[in-house]
Amino acid sequence: MNTNTALLAELKREMKTELDAILQWWAKNMVDEVNGGFYGKIDAGNQLQDQADKGVVLNTRILWAFAAAANLTENKQYEMIAHRAFAYIVQFFYDKEDGGLFWMLNFQGQPTQTKKQIYAQAFGIYAFSEYYALTKKQKALDLAIALFQAIEQHSLDKVNNGYFEAYTRDWQPLDDLRLSEKDANEAKTMNSHLHILEAYTNLFRVHPTEEISTALQNLIECFLSQFIDPGTYHLHLFFDEQWQLKSPAISYGHDIECSWLLYEAAEVLGNEKIISKVKHVALKMAKAVLQNGIDESGGVYYEKTKAHLDREKHWWAQAEAIVGFFNAFQLEEDPIYLQTTYDIWNFTKTHIQDQQNGEWHWSLLANGCVNQKQDKAGPWKAPYHNGRMCMELLKRVGD
């Protein structure tokens, strides 16, 4: 057995172990037996907040993660948790009057924020389509299609292309479009488009219609023409309605995440011309992150704005970089990409994994300390990025 083969075999073993460790942590700590579904938060000190609000992004990501893991491993425990997540989302998050998914519920399942964030609708599609792949339940596919149609009807800019960010409960425009307080209040964001892209890709896998194909191809073209800088191969993050750039920031985690999700979308579409074009761009994006987005310890930086480099290393950026660089290695077989995959995984095991309490810390701060302020589990932290990393590597490494 050569060195590469041995290393890949070890990587696969570690990813299998890590996937089970992550999902068992969620199964043990986050199932809400009192009010249904899943708790809304465990803080950085590993303290359960049993009356925290329950976010739609957290819940759809839980559904996706456990459905995808059940699809991959045929583990019945994962399947049961996916059933639980689906039932809760349908009963409490889905708006039976106006369609779409509410943004936030209280701990008892009553809506506290009824806005229709397009980012959240995309995660609904991602989760429902994965659950349909697992169960073949027509209701899951019907809900995924309904969310797809809602996005196309309400969010698609029929004049300038792209998708608008957010709406009221009854799909009227909102003044505050932001996903979170740290985001710019702009009409079109790379982040929402990226997750619409992954959602439409997953929906097309299970329901390959001409309408979804057209929308997915259009999204790929949006990334190639608007979001990816043709000179630097970094992503532009925020735009107004007319595609005027509104932020100079670079997000290294999103760059590398986009590189593999864009290629995946092209592959699922099956158009060789698009695949060839996207392959070239994906490798350029990976090279751009490799050149200036990783420190000497193997950690992926958070972002850079003009001359200011934010050296914090977030959990999700490490997970996406491990997939993204392994994808680049598969596309070009340059050993630097495989080595980078190992370097980031070793950094993650050393600094991001919570060896004492399980799951992953939010981030490693620039001063080298673990972030003790952000959630262990919460509205933005689910078994999605790190769970997906494990599953992608398990599928990609092969036998």
N, C-alpha and C positions, 0 to 999 in steps of 0.2 A: 504493500500500500504506500503510495507516495505521500509527501507531506501535505499537499493540498487536500487529498482525499481524506486523510486522517483528521485534519483540522475541520473539514466540512462535516464529517461524521460527528465530531465532538460538538460542533456548533448546533447541529440538528438535535442532539441529545439535550443540550442545554436549553434550546428553545421549547422542546417538549415539556421539560421540567418546569420552565418558567411560565409557560402558558397555564399549566395546571395550578401552579402556585398563585398566580394572579386571580384566576377564576374562582379558586377555592376561597381565597380571601374575600372576594365579593359575595360569594354564596354564604359564607359564615357571618360576615359583619354587616351586610347591607339589606338583607331581606326584612321588610317591615311586617311582622306577623300581627300587629295591632291594627294598623290603618290600611294595610294592603300595599302591594307593590314593593317599593324600596325606599329606604330612608333617604333624606335629602342631603345629608352631610356627615362626614367624619373630619374633624379638624386636624391641623398639623400635629397636635399632641396626641392623636389617635383616640380622641374623645368623641363618642357618638352624640350628634345633635338630633335627638329623635323628634323634635318639633320644627326642624328646619324646613323651609319650602322645598318643593320637589320640582326640579327643572325638566323641561322637555328634552333638552339636549342630553342630559344625563340618562334619562329613561330610554330614549331611542338608541343611544349608544350601548346601553346594557342589552337591549333586545338584539341589536346587530351582533354584538360580541358573542353572546351565548348561542344565538342561532348559527352564526358562522362556525363557532367551535363545535357545535353539535353536528353540523354538516361535514366538518373535517374529520372528526374523531368518532362519531356515532355514540358519544357519551350521553347516556339517558338523563343524568343529573343536569347537564347543560341544557338538554332539550326541555326539561321541566321548568327550568328557570326562564327559558325563552318563552314558554307558554304563559308563565306568570307575567312577564313583562308585556307581552302582546295584549293580554286581557286587560291589564291596568291602563295601558295607553289608550286602547279603544274605549274603555269605560269613562276615563276621566280627562284625558288630554284632547281627545278628538271632539271638535265642535260639531255637534249634530245639527245645529241650526244653520251655520254659515260655512261649514267645511273648514278644513285645515286644523292645525294643532295649536293649542294655547301655549304660551311661553312659560308660565309658571303657575303652580298650584300650591295651596298651603299643605301642611302635613296630613290633613284629613281629606285631601283630594278636591278641594273647592278652588276654582280659578281665582288667582290674585292678579295676574297679568294676562289679558286676553289678546294681546297683539299677535299678529301673524308675521313673525320674522321669517323671511324666506330661507335663511340658513337652517332654521328648525324644520321647515317643511321638507327640505332636502334630506335631512337626517331621518325624517319619517319614511321617505321613499327608500332610502338606503336600508333601513331596518325592516320595513314591511316586505321588500323584495327578497331580502335574505331569509326572512321567516317563511315566505312563500316557497323558496327553494327547499327549505327544510320540510315543510308540512304539506305543501300543495293545497293549502286552504285557500279557496277562491276569495274569501273575504280579505285576506291579506293582500292579494294581488289587486283586488278592486280598490282598496284603500290607497295602495301605492299609485295606481293609475289616477285616482281622484286627486291626489296631491300633485302629481305631474301636470294634470290639466289645470289645476288652480294656479300653479306657478306660470304656466304658459299663458293663461288667460289674464292674470292680474299683474305679473311681475315683468314679463318680457317687454322690453322697450321696442315697440313696433317701428319706431322712427330711426333711432340711432343704434339699435341692437344692444345686447347685454340685458342684465336683470337688475331691477330696483330692489332695494333692501328690505323694506318693512311696511306693514299696513295695519290698520285697526282691525278689530274683530270682524267687521263686515267689509273688509278689503278696501277701505278708503285710505288715501295717502296719510302718512305720519310726518310730523316735523322732526322728531327725534328718531333717526334711523339706526342708531348705534346698537351693535351687539353688546357692548360693555363700555364702561366709562373710559377705558384706555383707547378706544377706537375713535377715528375721525368721523364726524357726522356728515358723511358723503353719500351720494346717490348710488354709486356702484363700487363694490369692493372686490378685490381679488379673492379674499377668503370665502365669501359666499359663493362666488362663481366656482371655486375649486370644489366645494362640497356639493354643489349642484352637479358638477361634472362627475364626481364619483357616484352620486346617487343615480344619475341617468345611465351610467355605465352598468351599474348593478341591475337596474330595471330592464335594460336592453338584453342582458344575459338571460333573463327569465321570460321576457315578453318582447321579442325582437320585431317591433312594428316599424313601418316607414316613418311615422310621426316621431317616434323616439329617436330613430336613426338620424333624422334631419336635425333635431334639436341637439343631439350629442355632437354631430359634426360641426354644427354652428358654434357650440361651446369650445371645441378644439380650436377652431379658427379664431375665436375671440382671444384665446390665450396666445396664439401665435402672432396675432396682429396688434393686440392692445396691451396685454399684461406682461409679456416677456420682452425685456429690453433687447433689441437686436445687436446692441454693442457690448453689453456687459453680461447678458443672459441671467440677470437677476429679475425678479418680479417687481412690477409697479403695483402698489397696494391700494390706493384710493383715487377715485375719479369722480368728477361731477357728471351730470346727465349727458353732456356732449363729449365725454371722454377727455376732458382737460385734467391733466395729472395734478393731484392735490397733496402729494406727500413724497419726500425724497427717501424715505426709509427703505432699508433692505431687511427682509426677514429670512435668515438662512434656513431655518426649519421649513418654512413654506416653500422656499426655492427647491430644496431636495425632495420634499413631499410631492410637489407639483411634477417634478421630473418623472417620477415613476407612475403617478396617477394619470398623467397625460398619455404616457406610452401605453398604459393598460387600456385606456379609453380607445386609443387608436387600434390596438389589437382586437378588442372586443367588436369594434365596428367592422374590422376585416378588410378595409380598403388599403391595398398595398402602397399606393401613392402617399396616402396620409401617414401610414406606418413609417415609411422611409423618411418623410419630412420630420415627423415627431421624434424618431430615433436620433437624428442629428441634433435636434434641439435639446432633447433630454440629456445627451452626453455633454453638451456644452454647459447646461445648467449644473450638472454634477461637478464638472471641472471648475466652474466658478466658485462653488461652495468649498471644494477641496482647496482651492488656492488661498482663500481668505476668510473662511467661515469656521475654521476648526483650530483650537489651540494645541499646544504641545502635549497636553495630557490626553488628547483624543476627544475632548468635549466640543460640541457644536454650540457656538455663540448664539445668543438670542437675536439681536439685530444691530444694525448700524444705521445711524442717521447723520448724513454728511460726514463730519470728521469724528463723531462720537461713536465709539464701539461699546455696546452693552455686552459685557462679558458673562452675564448670567447664563447658565445652561439649564434650560427647561426640559422636563421629562419627555414631553411629546416630541421635541425637536431631535432628541437622541434616537427615539424609536423610529421616527420617519427617516432619519439619515441612515440607519442600519438597513432599512429596506431599500432606500434610494441608491445607496452605493453598491449594494448587492445587485440591484437591477442594472446599474451601469456596468458592473463586472460581467453580468450575463450578456449584455449587448456588445461589449468590446473585448472582454477577456483580458483587460489590462490588470496585472496583479496589484497595482496600487489601489484599485477599488476594493479588492478583497481584503487587503491589509487594512484599509480604512474602516471597513465593516468591522473587523476584529478589534481595531483600536477603540472605536466608539462603543462597542459592546463591552469591552473591558473597562472603559471609563464608567459606563452605566452600572455595571456590577459593583464597582468600587465606590461610586459616589451617589448614585441615584436610587438604587435598590435600598429599601429599608430592611436591613438584615435582621433587625430586632423585632419589628412589628409586622412585617410583610408589606406587599405592594411597593410602590415607588414614591419617593419624595417628589414634591412639586418641582424643585430645582436646586441647583448648587449656585450659591451667590458668587459674585465676582471676588469676594474676599476668601472664598474656599469653604465657607460654612453652609450647612444645609439650611434651606429656607424654612423657617419655623412659623411663618405667618399664613401660608396658603394651604388650602385643603388637601387632605389625603384622598378624600372622595367628596365630590360636590357638583355644583351645576356645570362645571367645565372639566371635571376630572373623573373619568370613567375607564373601564377596561377596554377602551377602543384603540388608542394609539399603541400602547404596549402589547395588548392582546393581538392586535392586527399584525404587529411586527413579528410576533412568534409564529402566527399562522402563515404569513407570507414566506418567512424563511423555511418553515417546514415544507411548504409546497415547492419552493424554488430549489432547495438543496437536493431534493429527490432521494432516491434509494442509494 
